[in-house]
Amino acid sequence: MQKKIFLFTTVFSLVLSQVCFADEKSDAEAAITQAENMLAELNSMGGWVGPALLAKMEAENYLKMAKDAFDAGKYAEAKQYAEKSLKSAEKAAGLRAWSLLTGARLVQGGSGGIDT
């Protein structure tokens, strides 16, 4: 009876670990896809300069790190890098919008958000 319980416990543990591993892998894939889509959208916007460009480059670097970790089977790490990529991409989009808004104010003769 003890052998059956041990065998059942061992098999159950192996199956459970594979399910968790599969979830981890699919979560990493989803995060990478989300970051890829965001970066594709940013790249379609045209010219990038200044802090927005740096944030976009950071997002691209994190995405590469995510893909490398995924290829190495480090799915939790891949997901973390993909999430960092997405955050950096969102930051880049915000900085770009801000710089375009500030640039428009300067062209119109405004202070660009700088009160004197």
Long-range contacts (C-beta under 8 A, 24 or more apart in sequence): 21-75, 24-75, 24-76, 24-79, 25-75, 27-75, 27-79, 28-66, 28-69, 28-70, 28-75, 28-76, 28-78, 28-79, 28-82, 29-70, 31-66, 31-78, 31-79, 31-82, 31-83, 31-86, 32-63, 32-66, 32-67, 32-70, 32-78, 32-79, 32-82, 34-82, 34-86, 35-59, 35-62, 35-63, 35-66, 35-82, 35-83, 35-85, 35-86, 35-89, 36-63, 38-85, 38-86, 38-89, 38-90, 38-93, 39-63, 39-85, 39-89, 42-89, 42-92, 42-93, 42-96, 45-96, 48-92, 48-96, 49-99, 50-95, 50-99, 51-95, 51-99, 52-92, 52-93, 52-95, 52-96, 52-99, 53-92, 55-88, 55-89, 55-91, 55-92, 55-95, 56-88, 56-89, 56-92, 58-88, 58-92, 59-85, 59-86, 59-87, 59-88, 59-89, 59-91, 59-92, 60-85, 61-85, 62-88
